[in-house]
Amino acid sequence: MINMDDITNYIRSNQSKTLLRLERFCQIPSISTLSEHDEDINQAASWIADFMEDIGMKSVSCMPTDGHPIVYGEKIEADDLCTVLIYGHYDVQPVDPIDEWKSDPFIPEIRGDHLYSRGVSDMKGQIISVLAALESYNQEVGKLPVNVKVIVEGEEEIGSPNLEKFVKENSELLDCDFCMNADSGIGDIDIPGIVYGLRGLAYYELWVYGPEVDLHSGMFGGAIHNPAIVLCQLIAGMQDDNGVIQVPGCYDDVEDVTLDERFMMNQLPYDDIQISSSAGNPPELFGEHGYSAIEHISVRPSLDVNGIYSGFVGSGSKTVIPSKAMAKLSLRLVPNQDPSSITAGLERYLKENAPTTVKYELKELAHANPVVVNRNSVAVQGAFDAIKSVYGVEPVFMRMGGTVPVVSMISEILSTDTVMLGFALNDDGIHGPNERLHINNFYRGIEAFAHFFYNLSIKY
């Protein structure tokens, strides 16, 4: 018989040790984007594999892929228990701009209530939390309340290019009743939430080509169509002044939110003022008429330019007509939107609007489907009760604007329900300088994960 008080006491008595483990993990600069950190990636994979063995996981292995290894471990207690597949990633974002960090991003530093380090919230802290919760059962009870399988990949920050193949090839090994994606958050520490929906993604490079080489603007300006100007005009036409996307067919299949979902969104602690503040206080907010800011960033499609490259961008002046120009574009998608349809719409838009004075090329770099999980599933209700037990309040359900490709991909390949349960906060500053983790919330997260596994054992 499991006594949750004993589990909680074990977790609390080992808080300092668990925090030290997290600090050690964060010292590894496992940046997947940069090839010069490939050895660090392998070190991080080995570190998490060793940790999994230390806490009692079995069949632990760093499984090779065409890219970075995926760490696998399991603990199967009994055939009649439900099986949970836990997903996480050990890779982190680059640290640029480094001069905006107040401390070395890979020398974790405690300041006030927070631990600062790259990857501490996204998502090394989440991984350590889950594994610490499993350890508490192994130490106090000698076994887990459910069967557990864990995969921790090293390529999430570059789009998980090898994960789909891995899951398909190992579908029997990964067979489960539920998948728990720990790469998630609760939003606000005082009004915790459960993420039940994520936007999808379609990501592109748009190239515009003009002359074969850069030209002198005095000799050719006015006679040669400037690729940078054409690119800007094409981009500008993709969205009207109110943020409505002008790509043909973009809204044809958009599923609008229900009245119930709008009511839930109004319970969230994110009004327009707070969203503006968290965005660095721009002069004013922007977006489609008839929708609030929280709706714009969670349940409506959006189009953004992520970067532009062309011509001379160094200091001083150089009067050239660039030979080419490139923009990186991303569209966030909502339920019923399909990335392939968006690509077809963009191709049609370019065919109809690009002038004959240039050539263009649209390159698709990444895509992911949007996802909305069943709020009434056993796993989601188990997460709901776990957060309520630890935080003392009922969590609110929320949809987030980001994309986690693994959620829809694993659900589709393994035909299983997914629950998104992680404890990152909106102000953790993930991907930016001075990323941080609220230490007491980190400890709460461990307890909530422990309650989640127990809840599954009695609900399933």
N, C-alpha and C positions, 0 to 999 in steps of 0.2 A: 504494500500500500504506500503510495507516494504522499508524503507530507510536504505541502508547498512551503510551509514555514521553514522547514529544514533546508529546502532548496534556496529560499531567499536568504537565509542566514549564511549559507555557504558563499553565495554570490557576494554578499556585503562584506564578509570577512576577508575576501580575496580581491577587493577592489584595487588596492595599491598594486598588487602583482599583475592584475589584468591591464591596468593603465601602463605599467612598465613594458609589458609585452607589446602594446600598441605603439609605444614610443620607439621600440626597437624595430618594429615592422616599418614604421614611417621613415626610418633612417635610410631605407633602401630606395634609391631614386629610380623606381621602375616605370620610366616614361616610355610608353609604347610607340609614340609618334617618332621618336628619334633613334636611328639605328645605333648611334654610339652608346645607347643604354641597353643594348641587347644582353650584355652580361648581367646587368642589374636586374633585368626582367627574369633571367634564369635564376638569379639569386633569390628573388622574391618568391618565385614558384617553389624553390627548394625550401625556403623558410616556412611557407604556409603548409607545405607537405609535412615537414618535421613537426610543426605545431599540431597538425591534425593527428599525427601518430601519438604525440605526447598526451593528448586528451582522450585517447582511447578509440579513435577511428581505425577501421580495418581496411585492408586492400588499398592502401594509399599509394598513389602513383602519379608521377608527372607524365601525362600522356602526350606524345608528340602530335603536332599538327603541321600544316604547311607553313605556319608562322610560329607563334609563341606557344609554349606548352599549356595544357589545361590540367589542373590538379584535380584528381578524383579521390574520394574516400567514401566509405560507407560504414554503417553499423546496423546490421539486420538482426533484430531481436526475436521476432516470431512471425510466422506466416499469417496469423490472424490479426496482426496490427496493421494500421494504415502506413503507407510509405510516403515520405515527404522528400522531394528533390529540392535541394537548396542551391540557389544560384548566386554567385558573386564574381567580382573581378579584382585582381591584384594590381593592375596597371593604373597609372595616374596620368594626369595632364602635364604638359610642359609648364614651366614656372614663369615664363615671360608675362609681363615685364618685371624682371628680377629686381630692378631698382625701387619698385613700389612695395617690396616685402620689408617688414620691420624686423624680421629675423631670418636666418637661413632656412629655406623651405624644407631642407632635409635634416635639420637639427631641431627636433620638436621642442617647443618652448611653451611653458605654462604662463599665461598672463591673465590674472583675475580668475574667472570661472571657466576659461577656455584653454584648450590645447591647440597650438598653432603649428601646422605643417601641411605640405602638399599631400593630398590624398587622405588626410585624417578623417574627413567626413565622406568623401567620395573615392573609394568606399572601404578603406582599410578598417576604419572604426566599426563599420557594420559587420564585416567579416569576423573581427575579433569578438564582437558582441554575441553573434550566433554561436561561435565555437565555445565561448565561455559558458553560455547557457547549456550547451550539450555536456561540457565538462562537469557542470554542477550535478547533473544526474548521474554521470559515471562515478563521481566521487561519493555522492551521498547515498545513492540507491544501488549502484553497481550495474545499472542498465538504463536504457532510454525508454520513455513511455511510448515512443513510436519508432518505426524503422526510418532510418535517415540515409540519404545519399547526397553528396555534396560535389558540385563542380565549381571551380574558381578559375576563370579564364584570364588571359593576359592581353586581350586585344579589344576590350569594350570601348576604350577611348578612341579607337581607330575604326569603329564600325563593326567589330566582331566578324571579320571576313571569313574565318574558318570555323565558326561555331556551328553554323547550320549543317555543314558536312559532318562535323563531329557528332552532333546529336542524331542525325539520320543513321550514321554508321554504327552508333552505339545505342540505338533506341531500346534494345532489349535490356542492356545494362542499366539504362536510365529509366526504365519503366517505373511508374509511380502512380499514386492516387491523387496527389496534389503537388504543384510546384510552388515554392515560396521564393519570390525574388526579393532579396534583401537590399537591392540597389534602389532604395526608396526613402521616403521621409514622412514625418508627421506634420510638417509645416510650422506649427506654433507650439511651444512647450506648454502654454496654458490652455490652449484649445486644440488638443491633438487631433489629427485627422488620419483617415485611411484612404490611400489613393486607389481608386477603382477604375480609372481611365487615363489613358495617355494618348497624345497625338502621334500620328505617324510622321514620316519624313520622306521627302524627295529632294535629293541634293545634286547640284549640277555645276559644271563649268560651262560658261557661254563664251566662246571665242569669236571675235570679229577680225577678219584679215583684210588688209588693204594692199599697199605696195609691198614688194619683196623685202625692202630694207627701209629703215627710218630715212625720212627725207627732210631737206632744208625747207622750213616753212616759208622763207622769203622767196625761194625759187619756185615752190610748188603750191603754196597756200592759196586756196580758192579754186584750184583746178582738180585737186585730189580730195576725195571724201575722207575725212579723218576717222579712222576706226574707233578712236576713243569717244568721239562725239556720237557716232552711230550707236555704239554700245550703250551710252547713257540714254539716248533717245529710246532705244528698244526697252531698256529697263524701266524707264519712266512710264512707258505706255502699258506696262504690266499691271499697274495699280492706279486707281483713280484717286482724286484728292481726299476721299474719305476712307481709303484703305481697302476698297472693294477690288478684288483681284480680277483682272481683265483677261486672264487666260481662258480661251474657249472651253466650255464644259466644266469649269472648275467647280461650280456649285450644283451641277446637275443631280448629284447623288448625295449631297450633304444631308445628314440626319440632324434635324434640329433637336435641341434639348427639350425634355418634358417639363411640365409645370412642377413636378416633384423635384426634378434636378435643379431647376431654378430656385426653388425654395431652399434646398440644401446649400446652394451656393451663397444665398443670402445669410446663412448662418456662419459662414466663414469670416474670420477676422481680417479680411482684406478688402477694404473699400478703395475707392479711386485714390484717395489721399495717401493711403499706406502703400499702394502699388507704385504711385508716383515717387514716393520717398525711397522705396527700395530700388527704384530705377535711377536714382541719382538726381531726382527733381528736375526733369526736363521742363521747358517753359509751359507745356501743357500736354495732356494725353491725346491720343490719336486712335482712330478706329471707326469701323462701320457704325452708322447711326442705328439706334435701337438696341444696342448691346452694351452692357457694362464692361469695365476694364477686366474684371475677373473672367467674364465670358470671352472677351477677346483673346485672353492668353491661355484659355483652357479648352473651350468647346467650339471655337470658330477657326477656320483655316487662316493661315497667314503666309505672306511672302516677304522674304528679306534678302537683301544683298549682304553677304558676309565678308566680301573683300573685292577690291578692284585693282587691277594691275595694267599699266600701259605707260609707254614712253619714258621720259626722264623724270625721276622723282628724287634725285639727289639735291644737295644744297646748291644754291646759285641758279643759273639759268642755262638752258640749252634749247634753242628754238627748233624743235623737230616736229614733223608729222609722224607719229608712231606707225610702225608697220602692222601692229596688231594690238588688240586690247582684250582683256579677259575679266570676267566677273564670276565670282562664286555665288550661287543662288541657292536658297533653301526654301522649301514650302513645307509648313507644318499642316498635316492632314487630320481630318476628323472622321468618325465612323461613316462607312460606306464609300469614302473616297479611296481610289486605288492608285498607287504610284504610277502604274503603266498608263492609266488614262490621263494623268497629269502630264506625263512625258509627251503623249500624243497631242495634248492640247497646246503645250509649249511649241512643239514642232509646227503645228498649224499656225500659231501666232507669229512665229518667226517667218514662215513662208509668206504670210499675208502682209507683213510689215517691214521686213528687211529690204533695204534698197538694193538694186542690182549693181551698185557701184562697189560693193564689198562682197566677200564671202563670209559665211558663218558656220560654226560647228557647235552643236550642243552635246556635251559629254555627261552622261549620268554617272555619278560617283557612288551614290549609296541610296538605299530606299528601305523603308520599314512601314509596315501596316499599322494603322491606329488600332487601339484595343480598348474595350470596355469589358470588365470582368463581372461575373454574377455576384451581386452584393449579398445574395441569400445563400451562397454556397457554404458548406461546412467550414472550409478553410477561412473564408472571409469573416464568418461569424466567430470563429475561434480567435481570430486576430482582434476583432471588435471587443470581445470579452477580456482578452489579455490586456489591451490598453486600458480598458475601464478599471481592471483590478489594480494596475500599477499606478496610473495617473489619477485615479479617483473621480474621473468624469467620463461620460460617454463620448467617444470620438465622433467627429463629423466625417461624412463621406465626401471626397473631393476628387475632381479630375484635374490632372496637371497638364501643362503645355509641352513638356519635354517628351522625348522619345527614348524608349528602352527596347530595341528591336527584339531582344531575347524573349520578352513577355509573349508577344503574339507567335513568335517562331516556335518556342517550346510547346505552347498550348496546341498549336496546329499539328506539329510532328508527333507529339506524344498523346494527343487527344485527352488532355487533362485540364482541370481547372487550375487557375493561377491566383495566388494572393500576393499582393505587393505589401511587404511589411519591412520597413526600415525606419530609422529614427533620426535622419538628417533634418535640420531646421532650415527655414528659408533664409536666415541670416548667417549661415555657415560659410558663405562666400566660395562655394565650390567652383572650380575652374579659374578663379581669379586670384590675385595676390592676397596673402594673409588668410588663406583657407583655415577654418577653425572648427573645433568640435566642443560643444558644451559638455563639460565633464560629468556633471550630475545627470544630464540627460543620457549620456553614454551608459552610465550605471543603470539607469531606469530601463534602457533598451535591453540590457542583458536580462533583467528580471521579466520584462514583457515577452521576450523570446521564450524564456523558460515556461511562462504561463501558456503561451501559444501551443507549445508541444504537448503540454498536459491537457489543454482543452481539446486538442485533436484526439487524444487517446480516449476521452470520455464521450465525445460527440460523434465519433465515426462509427 
